[in-house]
Amino acid sequence: MLAVSSVLWTSAIGSGSITYQEHNQERDMIDQISKADLHIHTSASDGTATVPELLEYVARTTDLRVIGITDHDSIAGAKEAAHLARQFGINVIIGEEVSTIDGHLLALFIDTFLPPHRPAADTIAAIHAQGGLAIAPHPFDRSVSSLGRSGLQHAGWYFDAIEGFNAGVIWSQRTCNGAARHAAAAMGLPAIGGSDAHTLATVGLGYTLFPGATANDLYCAIRANQASWGGSYWGPGQYIDMGRRLIRQRSLWGALSLAAAGAGLVVRSD
């Protein structure tokens, strides 16, 4: 990437369109390692924070440079976040956690809603048709609807990355992250990280490390298999807090309905 920057610098200096200081800043952004949380839910699906609340929290409280809004079967929250992102100095990726008939699938860098209840292969093809990235989240977590129940290598399952660390998996399922990283290595794919945040306190607990500082840098890093994962698990209090907030916001029945939908036990209507 530095070689590319040098070419850009050589052509630009002749036209006087860029300064040496600006060139050094660009090079520093490429050389630095940044954090992105690529698996976040808002109140547009089963999260507890509104989009403005989330953006303010990320800007004031975390060291995340990029976030991906991946509400279940909806891009309304992600589009709202992308519209407001500049006010908060955050790079926002429009994403969606799609409920395919084979399990949950993360779509990143999309701009058009992807309908649920289709085969994973069809949804992956639709993601790539938009120029997006298809990622298998929590693929071996048996407590939620996951793609790895019968393995990850099927016809048409052309993933761009595997979620190798999901901070939200429950205690009994935490070996699934190691299995996901093993699968990513066997498939020659990057293992990325995400918080699977449903409350503000869990945002950024799981994250993806990448060279650069922007959403475009992140996209290129994943495509080049130069992204990795990091983070820590949700604590017991954070599970309790999420349940309390969902009950307070949506009633006990609403919270139970959302939990059942997230586990793939019922069909979502949103």
C-alpha positions as CSV (number, residue, x, y, z in Angstrom):
1,M,0.0,0.0,0.0
2,L,2.9,2.3,0.6
3,A,4.0,1.8,-3.0
4,V,0.6,2.9,-4.2
5,S,0.9,6.0,-1.9
6,S,4.2,6.9,-3.5
7,V,2.8,6.8,-6.9
8,L,-0.1,9.0,-5.9
9,W,2.4,11.4,-4.3
10,T,4.6,11.6,-7.4
11,S,1.7,12.4,-9.7
12,A,0.0,14.8,-7.2
13,I,3.1,16.8,-6.4
14,G,3.5,17.7,-10.0
15,S,0.0,19.3,-10.1
16,G,0.5,20.9,-6.7
17,S,-2.7,19.4,-5.4
18,I,-1.4,17.9,-2.2
19,T,1.1,18.9,0.4
20,Y,3.9,16.8,1.9
21,Q,2.2,17.1,5.3
22,E,-1.1,15.8,3.9
23,H,0.8,12.9,2.2
24,N,2.4,12.0,5.5
25,Q,-1.0,12.0,7.2
26,E,-2.4,9.7,4.6
27,R,0.6,7.3,5.0
28,D,0.1,7.4,8.8
29,M,-3.5,6.4,8.5
30,I,-2.5,3.5,6.3
31,D,0.2,2.4,8.8
32,Q,-2.0,2.7,11.9
33,I,-4.1,-0.2,13.3
34,S,-7.7,0.7,14.1
35,K,-10.7,-0.9,15.7
36,A,-14.1,-1.6,14.2
37,D,-17.1,-3.2,15.8
38,L,-19.0,-4.9,12.9
39,H,-21.9,-6.5,14.7
40,I,-24.1,-4.0,16.5
41,H,-27.9,-3.9,17.0
42,T,-30.1,-0.9,17.6
43,S,-33.7,-0.3,18.6
44,A,-34.6,-0.8,14.9
45,S,-34.5,-4.5,15.7
46,D,-33.7,-6.1,19.1
47,G,-31.2,-3.6,20.4
48,T,-32.0,-1.2,23.3
49,A,-30.3,2.0,22.1
50,T,-31.6,4.4,19.4
51,V,-29.2,5.3,16.6
52,P,-28.4,8.8,18.0
53,E,-27.7,7.3,21.4
54,L,-25.4,4.7,19.9
55,L,-23.4,7.2,17.8
56,E,-23.0,9.5,20.8
57,Y,-21.8,6.6,23.0
58,V,-19.3,5.4,20.3
59,A,-17.9,8.9,19.8
60,R,-17.6,9.8,23.5
61,T,-16.8,6.5,25.1
62,T,-14.9,4.1,22.8
63,D,-11.9,4.1,20.6
64,L,-13.7,2.6,17.6
65,R,-13.1,4.2,14.3
66,V,-15.7,2.2,12.3
67,I,-18.9,0.6,13.3
68,G,-21.2,-1.7,11.4
69,I,-25.0,-1.5,12.1
70,T,-26.4,-5.0,11.6
71,D,-30.0,-5.1,12.8
72,H,-32.0,-8.2,12.2
73,D,-33.7,-8.2,8.8
74,S,-33.6,-4.4,8.6
75,I,-31.3,-1.6,7.3
76,A,-33.4,1.3,8.6
77,G,-31.2,1.9,11.6
78,A,-28.0,1.5,9.6
79,K,-29.2,4.0,7.0
80,E,-30.1,6.5,9.8
81,A,-26.7,6.0,11.3
82,A,-24.9,6.6,8.0
83,H,-26.9,9.8,7.5
84,L,-25.9,11.1,11.0
85,A,-22.3,9.7,11.1
86,R,-20.5,12.8,10.0
87,Q,-21.9,14.8,13.0
88,F,-20.2,12.3,15.3
89,G,-17.0,11.8,13.4
90,I,-17.6,8.1,12.9
91,N,-17.4,5.8,9.9
92,V,-20.6,3.8,9.6
93,I,-21.1,0.7,7.5
94,I,-24.6,-0.1,6.4
95,G,-25.2,-3.8,7.3
96,E,-27.8,-6.3,8.1
97,E,-28.0,-9.6,10.0
98,V,-30.1,-11.6,7.6
99,S,-32.2,-14.5,8.8
100,T,-31.6,-17.0,5.9
101,I,-33.2,-20.4,6.0
102,D,-29.8,-21.8,6.8
103,G,-29.0,-19.4,9.7
104,H,-27.9,-15.8,10.4
105,L,-25.7,-14.1,7.9
106,L,-24.0,-10.7,8.2
107,A,-24.1,-8.4,5.2
108,L,-21.7,-5.4,5.3
109,F,-21.3,-2.6,2.8
110,I,-24.7,-2.9,1.3
111,D,-27.2,-0.2,0.4
112,T,-30.4,-2.2,-0.3
113,F,-32.4,-4.3,2.1
114,L,-31.9,-8.1,1.8
115,P,-35.1,-10.0,2.5
116,P,-35.0,-12.9,5.0
117,H,-36.0,-16.6,4.7
118,R,-34.0,-17.3,1.5
119,P,-31.2,-19.8,1.1
120,A,-27.8,-18.5,2.3
121,A,-26.3,-19.1,-1.1
122,D,-28.9,-16.8,-2.7
123,T,-28.4,-14.1,-0.1
124,I,-24.6,-14.3,-0.4
125,A,-24.9,-13.8,-4.1
126,A,-27.2,-10.8,-3.5
127,I,-24.7,-9.3,-1.1
128,H,-21.9,-9.6,-3.6
129,A,-24.1,-8.1,-6.3
130,Q,-24.2,-5.0,-4.2
131,G,-20.4,-5.0,-3.8
132,G,-20.8,-6.0,-0.1
133,L,-19.1,-8.5,2.1
134,A,-20.7,-11.8,3.4
135,I,-19.7,-12.9,6.8
136,A,-20.7,-15.9,8.9
137,P,-21.5,-14.7,12.4
138,H,-21.3,-17.0,15.5
139,P,-21.3,-19.9,13.0
140,F,-21.0,-22.7,15.6
141,D,-23.2,-21.2,18.4
142,R,-26.0,-23.7,18.9
143,S,-28.0,-21.3,21.1
144,V,-28.9,-19.1,18.1
145,S,-29.7,-19.7,14.4
146,S,-26.2,-20.3,12.9
147,L,-24.8,-21.3,9.6
148,G,-22.3,-23.9,10.8
149,R,-24.8,-26.5,12.0
150,S,-23.8,-28.7,9.0
151,G,-20.4,-27.1,8.3
152,L,-19.6,-23.9,6.4
153,Q,-18.5,-25.3,3.0
154,H,-21.5,-25.6,0.8
155,A,-22.2,-24.8,-2.8
156,G,-22.5,-21.0,-3.2
157,W,-21.3,-20.2,0.3
158,Y,-18.6,-17.8,-0.7
159,F,-17.8,-16.0,2.5
160,D,-15.5,-13.0,2.7
161,A,-14.8,-13.6,6.4
162,I,-15.8,-15.6,9.4
163,E,-16.7,-14.0,12.8
164,G,-14.0,-15.6,14.9
165,F,-14.9,-13.7,18.1
166,N,-18.4,-12.9,19.1
167,A,-18.4,-11.2,22.5
168,G,-22.1,-12.1,23.2
169,V,-22.0,-15.9,23.1
170,I,-23.2,-17.4,26.4
171,W,-20.9,-19.3,28.7
172,S,-21.9,-22.8,27.5
173,Q,-21.2,-21.9,23.9
174,R,-17.8,-20.1,24.2
175,T,-15.8,-22.9,22.6
176,C,-17.7,-22.0,19.4
177,N,-15.4,-19.0,18.8
178,G,-12.4,-21.2,18.7
179,A,-14.1,-23.5,16.3
180,A,-15.0,-20.5,14.1
181,R,-11.3,-19.3,14.0
182,H,-10.2,-22.8,13.1
183,A,-12.7,-22.9,10.3
184,A,-11.6,-19.5,9.0
185,A,-8.0,-20.6,9.0
186,A,-8.9,-23.8,7.1
187,M,-10.8,-21.9,4.5
188,G,-8.1,-19.2,4.1
189,L,-10.5,-16.4,5.3
190,P,-9.9,-13.6,7.9
191,A,-11.4,-14.2,11.4
192,I,-13.0,-10.9,12.5
193,G,-14.5,-9.8,15.8
194,G,-17.8,-8.2,16.8
195,S,-19.6,-7.4,20.0
196,D,-23.1,-8.5,18.9
197,A,-24.1,-5.5,21.1
198,H,-27.7,-5.1,22.1
199,T,-26.9,-2.4,24.8
200,L,-24.5,0.5,24.8
201,A,-22.4,-1.1,27.5
202,T,-21.5,-4.0,25.2
203,V,-20.5,-2.0,22.2
204,G,-16.9,-2.5,21.3
205,L,-16.4,-5.5,23.6
206,G,-15.6,-7.5,20.5
207,Y,-13.8,-5.8,17.6
208,T,-12.0,-6.2,14.4
209,L,-8.4,-4.9,14.0
210,F,-7.4,-3.5,10.6
211,P,-4.7,-1.4,9.0
212,G,-5.9,2.2,8.3
213,A,-8.6,4.3,9.8
214,T,-11.6,4.3,7.5
215,A,-14.4,2.0,6.4
216,N,-12.8,1.8,3.0
217,D,-9.5,0.7,4.6
218,L,-11.4,-1.9,6.5
219,Y,-13.1,-3.2,3.4
220,C,-9.7,-3.6,1.7
221,A,-8.2,-5.2,4.7
222,I,-10.9,-7.9,4.8
223,R,-10.6,-8.6,1.1
224,A,-6.8,-8.9,1.5
225,N,-7.1,-11.1,4.6
226,Q,-5.3,-8.5,6.7
227,A,-8.0,-8.1,9.4
228,S,-8.0,-9.9,12.8
229,W,-10.1,-10.0,16.0
230,G,-9.9,-9.0,19.6
231,G,-12.0,-8.3,22.7
232,S,-13.6,-9.8,25.8
233,Y,-16.9,-11.4,26.6
234,W,-20.0,-9.8,28.0
235,G,-20.2,-10.1,31.8
236,P,-23.2,-11.5,33.7
237,G,-24.4,-8.0,34.6
238,Q,-24.6,-7.1,30.9
239,Y,-26.9,-10.0,30.1
240,I,-29.1,-9.0,33.0
241,D,-29.0,-5.3,31.9
242,M,-30.1,-6.2,28.4
243,G,-33.0,-8.2,29.6
244,R,-34.2,-5.5,32.0
245,R,-33.9,-2.8,29.3
246,L,-35.8,-4.9,26.7
247,I,-38.6,-5.6,29.3
248,R,-38.8,-2.0,30.2
249,Q,-39.0,-0.8,26.6
250,R,-41.1,-3.6,25.1
251,S,-42.8,-5.4,27.9
252,L,-42.0,-8.9,29.1
253,W,-43.9,-10.5,26.2
254,G,-42.1,-8.2,23.7
255,A,-38.7,-9.1,25.1
256,L,-39.5,-12.8,25.0
257,S,-40.7,-12.5,21.4
258,L,-37.5,-10.7,20.4
259,A,-35.4,-13.4,22.1
260,A,-37.3,-16.2,20.4
261,A,-36.8,-14.5,17.0
262,G,-33.1,-14.0,17.6
263,A,-32.8,-17.7,18.4
264,G,-34.6,-18.6,15.2
265,L,-37.6,-20.1,17.1
266,V,-40.2,-17.8,15.5
267,V,-40.4,-15.8,12.3
268,R,-39.7,-12.1,12.6
269,S,-42.2,-9.6,11.2
270,D,-39.9,-6.5,11.1
